[in-house]
């Protein structure tokens, strides 16, 4: 079961229905749309990839495969930017 979280030094704030994420060492900021904001909120609650997919498919009229694809694209982008890290269970 794969789980991710925002890195400890990353600052994130929800503004209206978007999230603004600041990577402090480089000073770059990123915005995430409403659906992405909800996905990040779920991963910050300690939800696994599959739990995020299940929650989003329950909330929206969309297939699990489409949510999984969108979630993975979001995670890949956040990993590439150095904003999230994989959580390992001890």
N, C-alpha and C positions, 0 to 999 in steps of 0.2 A: 504494500500500500504506500503510495507516494504522497508526501505532504510537503508543502512549501510555506514559507513565511517571509514577510518583508525583513530585510536585514536590519539589525538593531540601530545602525547609524542613519538609516533612511527616514526622512520625515514625510508623513502623508497626512493630508487633510481633505475631507470631503467638503466640496463647495457646491451647493444646490444638489445636482444629481451626478456630478463628476468628481473624480479624485485627482488632486494635484500631488505629485510625488516629487520630492527634492532629494537629489543625491548630493549630500553636502561636500564631499571631497572635491568634486568637479564643478559644483555649482549648477549643474544642469537640472532642469525640472521637466516633468512629463505629465501629461493629462491622460486620464482614462475615462471612457464614456460610462454611462449609467450601468450598463450590464457588466462591464469590466469591474466597475466599483463594487457591485454586488458580489462578484466572484472573489475579488480580493478580500472583502469583508468576511466571506465564508472561510477562506484559507487562513485568515488571521484568527478565526475562531478555532483553528486546529482541525478543520475538515480535510479529509483526504480528497484526492482527485475525483474519485467515484461519488463521494458525498456531495461535492460541489455540483457535479453533473446531475445527480438525482434532484438536488434542491432546485436547480435552474429549470430542469424539465418539468418539475411539479409546478413551478411558478409561471412558466411561459409555454405556449403551444408550439413546441419545437422538439425535434427528435434528439435522443441521447447522443447519437453520432455527430449531429451538428454542434451541440453544446460541447462535446468532447473536443472536437476540432477547433472550435473557437477558444476554448479554455487553454488548450495546448499552445495555440498561437500566442495567446496573451502571456502564458508562462514563459515560452521561449523568448519572447521579446523582453520580458522583465529580467530573465536570467542574462541575456545578452547585454543588457544595460547595467548589470550588476546590482539590481534592486531587490532581488529575492534570493533565497537560498533553500536548498532542500533540507527538510527536518528529518533527523534520524531518531527513531525511538530507542531509548536506552533499555 
